[in-house]
Amino acid sequence: MKRKYSDRANWRRVTEKKFQVRTLHEPEFQGYVVLYQIKQVRDPLWKEYDGKRYCVADAGYEWLQHFQKGAHYIMTSMFNDKGQVVQYYIDICKVQGVTDRGVPWFDDLYLDVVILPGGELFLLDAEELEDALKKGIITREDFDMAWAEANKVMEMYREGRFPLLKLSGKHWGYFHGRP
C-alpha cells in the first residue's frame, strides 16, 4: 500500500508548483482542502477514457484535493487553465492523516472512481487491488472495505448525493478570493 502526500514533492513532471492547505469546518464538510497549482511541467499528463484523451495536468492547471474527516476516499478536482473541471478523481483509501509539517496524506487502497464533467463514471484499478490482496500487501478486510467504499461513492454519485462535487467549485473559490 502506497502512502500518497498531497504536496507531491517527488512528482518530477511538475517543475514549478504552489501548494496551499486550508482547514475547513463547515456543516457539509470538515477536513482539509489542498490546492496544488501547477505552474510549469516537463510534459502534460493525459488520461484516456472510452477512447477519448483528456489532459489532466499542464501549466496553469490546478488540483483541489478534499480530505474529508473520517472518509475512506480523497477527491481531487482537476481544473484546467480556464478554471473548468477536467475530471473528478476519487482515490479509495484505508486511512488519512497529516504530517508534522501540515501536509495531508492518505494510504491508497488502489481502487479509483473517475467522474467526468459530462457525467461519465469509471471504476479503475480493480486488478491492482486484487493483486495486492493475492500478494499479502493488504488484508481481506482492506479489500472488502475498498470495494464497499467505491460502491458507496458510485451509488451516491448516481443518486445525486455525492456532496463533494458541488463543494469543489465553492472551495476552489476560497483559494481565489471568492467567499
C-alpha positions in Angstrom: 0.0 0.0 0.0 1.4 3.4 -1.0 1.2 6.5 1.2 0.5 9.5 -1.0 1.3 13.0 0.1 -0.8 16.0 -1.2 2.3 18.2 -1.8 3.5 15.7 -4.4 7.1 16.6 -3.5 8.6 13.8 -5.7 6.5 14.4 -8.8 9.1 15.1 -11.4 6.7 16.0 -14.2 5.9 19.3 -12.4 8.9 21.6 -12.4 7.2 24.6 -10.6 4.2 24.5 -8.3 2.4 26.2 -5.5 0.9 24.3 -2.6 -1.7 25.5 -0.1 -3.7 23.8 2.6 -6.8 25.1 4.4 -8.7 23.5 7.3 -12.5 23.8 6.9 -15.2 23.4 9.5 -18.5 23.8 7.6 -21.7 21.9 8.1 -21.3 20.0 4.9 -17.5 19.5 5.0 -15.0 19.1 7.8 -11.4 18.4 7.0 -8.5 19.7 4.8 -8.7 21.2 1.4 -5.5 21.4 -0.6 -4.8 23.5 -3.7 -1.9 22.2 -5.9 -1.2 24.8 -8.6 0.8 23.6 -11.5 3.0 26.4 -12.8 5.4 24.6 -15.1 5.6 21.0 -16.4 8.1 18.9 -18.3 5.2 17.3 -20.3 1.4 17.4 -19.9 -0.3 14.4 -18.4 -3.0 12.8 -20.5 -5.6 10.1 -19.5 -7.8 8.1 -21.8 -11.3 7.0 -21.0 -13.5 5.2 -23.5 -11.1 6.1 -26.4 -11.1 9.8 -25.6 -8.0 11.6 -24.4 -8.1 14.2 -21.6 -5.3 16.5 -20.4 -5.4 16.4 -16.6 -2.1 18.2 -15.8 -0.4 21.1 -17.6 1.0 24.5 -16.9 -1.8 26.6 -15.4 -3.9 23.6 -14.2 -4.9 23.3 -10.5 -5.8 20.2 -8.5 -8.1 20.7 -5.5 -8.0 17.8 -3.0 -10.6 17.1 -0.3 -9.5 15.2 2.7 -12.9 14.8 4.5 -12.6 13.9 8.1 -13.4 10.2 8.7 -13.9 9.4 4.9 -12.2 6.5 3.2 -11.7 8.4 0.0 -9.9 11.5 -1.2 -11.4 13.5 -4.1 -9.2 15.5 -6.4 -11.0 18.0 -8.7 -8.7 18.8 -11.7 -9.2 22.2 -13.2 -7.7 23.3 -16.5 -6.1 26.7 -17.1 -9.5 28.2 -17.7 -10.8 27.1 -14.3 -13.0 24.4 -15.8 -13.2 20.9 -14.2 -11.5 18.3 -16.4 -12.3 15.4 -14.1 -13.0 14.4 -10.5 -10.7 11.6 -9.4 -11.6 9.8 -6.2 -8.9 7.7 -4.5 -10.2 5.0 -2.2 -8.0 5.0 0.9 -7.5 3.0 4.1 -6.7 5.9 6.3 -5.7 9.6 6.0 -3.6 11.9 8.2 -1.4 15.0 8.3 2.4 15.1 8.6 4.1 17.2 11.4 4.7 19.8 8.6 0.9 20.1 7.9 0.9 18.1 4.7 -2.2 15.8 4.3 -1.6 12.2 3.2 -3.5 9.0 2.6 -2.8 5.3 2.3 -4.1 4.4 -1.1 -6.3 1.3 -1.5 -5.8 1.1 -5.3 -9.4 1.4 -6.4 -10.3 4.8 -8.0 -13.5 6.3 -9.3 -13.4 8.9 -12.0 -16.3 11.2 -12.9 -16.1 13.3 -16.0 -17.9 16.7 -16.3 -20.3 15.1 -18.8 -21.4 12.6 -16.1 -19.5 9.5 -17.3 -18.4 7.3 -14.4 -15.4 4.9 -14.4 -14.0 2.5 -11.9 -10.2 2.0 -12.2 -7.5 -0.4 -10.9 -9.6 -3.3 -9.7 -6.8 -5.6 -10.9 -4.3 -3.8 -8.7 -6.5 -4.2 -5.7 -6.8 -8.0 -6.4 -3.1 -8.3 -6.9 -2.4 -6.5 -3.6 -4.6 -9.0 -1.8 -3.0 -12.0 -3.5 0.5 -10.7 -2.6 -0.5 -10.1 1.0 0.1 -6.3 0.7 -3.4 -5.7 2.0 -5.8 -7.8 4.1 -9.2 -9.2 3.2 -10.7 -6.6 5.4 -8.9 -3.8 3.4 -10.0 -5.4 0.2 -13.7 -5.6 1.3 -13.6 -2.1 2.6 -12.2 -0.7 -0.6 -15.0 -2.3 -2.6 -17.6 -1.2 -0.2 -16.3 2.4 -0.3 -16.0 2.5 -4.1 -19.6 1.2 -4.4 -20.8 3.7 -1.9 -19.2 6.6 -3.8 -20.6 5.4 -7.1 -24.1 4.9 -5.6 -24.0 8.4 -4.0 -23.0 9.9 -7.4 -25.7 8.0 -9.3 -28.3 9.2 -6.8 -27.1 12.8 -6.9 -25.9 12.6 -3.3 -22.1 12.9 -3.6 -21.6 16.3 -1.9 -18.0 17.0 -2.8 -18.9 17.5 -6.5 -21.0 20.5 -5.5 -18.5 21.8 -3.0 -15.4 21.6 -5.2 -16.2 24.8 -7.1 -17.1 26.7 -3.9 -13.9 25.5 -2.1 -11.8 26.2 -5.2 -13.1 29.8 -5.0 -11.8 30.2 -1.4 -8.3 30.0 -2.8 -9.1 32.6 -5.4 -10.6 35.3 -3.2 -14.3 34.2 -3.6 -16.4 33.8 -0.5 
